[in-house]
Amino acid sequence: MPALDWNDLQYVLAVARDGAYAAAGRRLNADATTVARRLRAIESALNAKLFERATDGQMRPTEAGEVVIERAGIVEAQLGGLGEIVERVNAAVSGCVRVTAVPVLVNRVFVPALPTLLAQFPDLRIELIADAHDVNLSRRDADIAVRLARPGTAVGNRVFARRIGTLRYAVYASVSRRQEALQLPWVTYEEAMSTLPQAQWIDETAPCCGGFAAVAVNDAESVLQCVQSGLGKSLLPVVVADRTAGIVRVDSGGRVLPEREIWTLTHPDVRHLARVSAVLAWIEATLDCGK
């Protein structure tokens, strides 16, 4: 016997409730001929007659029809309940949200701010992926990505992108070497990272303002550690460095400091979920970098 789907069962229920093909058709936005044809196809698939026409012209269910109607009603109720359950799930700030960002933001900004978020939403679980490389949202490797540049055209319509602010930079040195900040060498990035805006700024500034330190790194977290250790001065994100003990903001020599755009990327399939919306709002409030 061929399997029946919900569309088949709707015709059975409509005829049972309205007692006539025309009335059932109005309920289902179909004409009476279509209702009669679909019902005959269902009866053929089941090898059983489901309705008979009574003397008053109304379609009355047979014994087999009563069984099918009962089961169809159960399916209808379950499908209706499923919609309510999904709606409740979508509206609940619970479950897991995977967030990816560069390590310095994950370690120095998001992790310290997590207690506030989890206290507000105790049924929420956050997975933080500290990665300087682009994680693939289309493959659902993460639900939210925090990026420090406008997404390229390769992203296309596969993700929803929104600019949430600006990451501002300033020059920092160790508190212990504050007095000699002008003479301190610059901690910069190794050659593979030379296209970063902050690396380019340092490369242009260092030759005339202290030279380069004897160390180069590939990550902002490592830059921060070098500055804390007194190896030199460098550019650091204000939202990170102003919260870090042992370092202090120093004079930039009058040079205009770089800035980077902050974007959040979300997959369209999860963007509407309450838990994702809550985490997006938390990210924006935590970074608090202005527009």
C-alpha positions in Angstrom: 0.0 0.0 0.0 1.4 3.4 -1.0 2.3 5.7 2.0 -0.1 8.5 2.7 1.2 12.0 3.6 -0.5 14.8 5.5 -1.9 16.4 2.3 -3.9 13.2 1.7 -5.2 13.1 5.2 -6.4 16.8 5.1 -8.9 15.9 2.4 -10.3 13.1 4.5 -10.7 15.4 7.5 -12.2 18.2 5.5 -14.9 15.9 3.9 -15.7 14.4 7.4 -16.1 17.8 8.9 -18.1 19.5 6.2 -20.0 16.6 4.7 -19.7 17.7 1.2 -17.0 18.1 -1.5 -17.8 21.7 -2.2 -17.6 22.8 1.5 -14.4 20.7 1.9 -13.0 22.4 -1.1 -13.6 25.9 0.3 -11.8 24.8 3.5 -8.8 23.6 1.5 -8.9 26.3 -1.2 -9.7 23.7 -3.9 -12.7 23.0 -6.1 -15.2 20.2 -5.5 -13.8 18.1 -8.4 -10.3 18.1 -7.0 -11.6 17.0 -3.6 -13.6 14.2 -5.1 -10.6 13.1 -7.2 -8.1 13.2 -4.3 -10.6 11.2 -2.1 -10.9 8.5 -4.7 -7.1 8.3 -5.0 -6.9 7.9 -1.2 -9.6 5.2 -1.2 -7.8 3.4 -4.0 -4.5 3.5 -2.1 -6.1 2.2 1.0 -8.3 -0.3 -0.9 -11.2 0.8 1.1 -14.3 3.0 0.7 -14.1 5.9 3.3 -17.4 7.7 2.6 -20.9 7.0 1.4 -23.5 9.5 0.4 -26.5 9.5 2.8 -30.1 10.2 1.8 -29.8 13.8 2.9 -26.9 14.3 0.4 -24.2 14.5 3.1 -21.0 12.4 2.9 -21.0 10.0 5.9 -17.8 8.0 6.9 -17.8 4.2 6.6 -16.4 2.0 9.3 -13.0 2.2 7.6 -13.5 5.9 7.2 -14.0 6.3 10.9 -10.6 4.6 11.6 -8.8 6.8 9.1 -10.5 10.0 10.4 -9.5 9.1 14.0 -5.9 8.6 13.0 -5.9 11.7 10.8 -7.1 13.7 13.7 -4.2 12.4 15.8 -1.7 13.4 13.2 -3.3 16.9 12.9 -3.1 17.4 16.6 0.5 16.3 16.7 1.5 18.6 13.9 -0.2 21.5 15.6 1.5 20.7 18.8 4.8 20.5 17.0 4.4 24.0 15.8 3.9 25.2 19.3 6.9 23.3 20.6 9.1 24.8 17.9 7.8 28.2 18.6 8.7 27.8 22.3 12.1 26.5 21.5 12.8 29.4 19.2 11.7 31.9 21.8 13.7 30.3 24.6 17.2 31.6 25.5 18.5 28.1 26.1 20.8 25.7 24.3 24.2 26.0 22.7 25.6 29.0 20.7 29.0 28.7 19.1 31.0 31.9 18.8 34.3 32.4 17.0 36.6 35.4 17.2 40.3 36.2 17.2 42.0 34.9 20.4 42.7 38.2 22.0 38.9 39.1 22.0 37.9 35.6 23.2 40.5 35.5 26.0 40.6 39.1 27.1 37.0 40.4 26.5 34.4 37.6 26.1 35.6 35.1 28.7 35.7 37.7 31.5 32.2 38.9 30.5 30.7 35.4 30.4 29.5 35.3 34.0 27.1 38.2 33.4 25.6 36.5 30.4 25.2 33.1 32.0 23.8 34.6 35.2 21.0 36.2 33.1 20.4 33.1 31.0 21.3 30.0 33.1 20.0 27.6 30.4 22.4 29.0 27.8 25.7 27.2 26.8 28.4 29.1 25.0 31.2 27.5 23.0 34.0 30.0 22.3 36.3 29.3 19.4 39.5 31.4 19.5 40.8 31.4 16.0 42.4 34.0 13.8 41.3 32.3 10.7 37.8 32.5 9.2 35.6 29.7 10.4 33.0 28.5 7.9 29.5 29.5 8.9 28.0 27.9 5.9 29.1 24.5 7.2 27.8 25.5 10.6 31.2 25.4 12.2 30.0 28.3 14.3 26.7 30.2 14.8 28.3 33.6 15.2 31.6 35.0 13.9 33.1 38.2 15.0 35.3 39.6 12.3 37.6 42.7 12.1 36.9 43.6 8.5 34.0 44.0 6.2 33.1 40.5 4.8 34.2 39.9 1.2 32.0 39.1 -1.7 32.8 35.4 -1.3 30.4 35.3 1.7 27.5 36.3 -0.6 24.0 35.6 0.8 25.0 32.5 2.8 25.4 34.5 6.0 23.9 37.7 7.5 26.6 40.3 8.2 26.2 43.4 10.4 28.7 46.1 11.3 28.4 46.6 15.1 31.2 49.1 15.8 34.8 50.1 15.5 37.9 48.5 17.2 40.1 51.4 18.2 43.9 51.1 18.8 46.3 53.0 21.0 50.0 52.7 21.8 50.8 50.8 25.1 53.9 50.1 27.1 54.7 48.3 30.3 54.0 50.4 33.4 57.6 49.8 34.5 58.9 51.4 31.3 56.5 54.3 31.0 59.1 57.0 31.5 61.2 55.7 28.5 58.2 55.0 26.2 59.5 57.3 23.4 62.7 55.4 23.2 61.2 51.9 23.4 61.3 49.7 20.2 58.1 48.5 18.6 56.9 45.0 18.9 55.3 44.1 15.6 54.0 41.1 13.6 56.0 38.6 11.6 56.0 38.9 7.8 53.0 36.7 7.1 50.8 39.1 9.1 52.2 42.3 7.5 48.9 43.1 5.8 47.1 43.7 9.1 46.3 47.5 9.4 48.0 47.7 12.8 51.1 45.9 11.4 51.3 48.4 8.5 51.0 51.3 10.9 53.8 50.1 13.0 56.0 49.3 10.0 55.6 52.9 8.8 56.1 54.4 12.3 58.9 52.4 13.8 61.9 53.5 11.6 61.7 57.0 12.8 60.3 56.4 16.3 62.3 53.8 18.2 62.9 51.1 15.7 61.8 47.5 15.9 62.0 45.2 18.9 64.0 42.0 18.7 60.8 39.9 18.6 58.0 39.6 16.0 54.8 37.6 16.6 51.7 36.4 14.8 48.9 37.2 17.2 47.7 40.2 19.2 47.7 38.2 22.4 51.4 37.6 21.9 51.9 41.4 21.3 50.2 42.1 24.6 52.4 39.6 26.4 55.5 41.2 24.9 54.4 44.7 26.0 53.6 43.4 29.5 57.1 41.8 29.7 58.7 45.2 28.8 60.1 44.0 25.4 58.8 47.2 23.8 55.7 49.2 23.0 53.0 48.4 20.5 49.5 49.0 19.2 46.8 47.2 21.0 43.0 47.3 20.9 41.8 49.8 23.5 38.9 47.5 24.5 41.5 44.9 25.5 44.5 46.9 26.7 42.6 49.3 28.9 41.3 46.3 30.9 44.8 44.7 31.2 47.0 45.2 34.3 50.6 46.1 34.0 50.4 48.2 30.8 49.6 51.8 30.2 48.6 54.0 27.2 51.5 56.2 26.0 52.0 58.9 23.4 51.6 58.0 19.8 53.8 60.8 18.6 50.9 62.7 17.1 50.2 60.1 14.5 46.6 59.2 13.6 45.9 55.8 15.1 44.4 53.0 13.1 40.9 51.6 13.5 39.2 48.4 12.3 35.5 47.7 11.7 33.8 45.1 13.8 31.3 42.8 12.1 29.2 40.0 13.3 28.2 37.2 10.9 25.4 34.7 11.5 24.0 31.9 9.6 20.4 32.6 8.3 19.1 29.4 9.8 19.9 30.4 13.4 19.7 34.2 13.2 16.0 34.3 14.4 16.6 32.1 17.4 16.3 33.9 20.8 19.5 32.4 22.1 21.5 33.7 19.1 19.8 37.2 19.4 20.7 37.3 23.1 24.4 36.4 22.4 24.6 38.9 19.6 23.3 41.7 21.9 25.8 40.6 24.6 28.7 40.7 22.1 27.8 44.2 21.0 27.4 45.4 24.6 30.6 43.7 25.7 32.7 45.2 23.0 31.0 48.6 23.4 33.2 50.1 20.7 30.7 52.6 19.2 29.5 52.9 15.7 
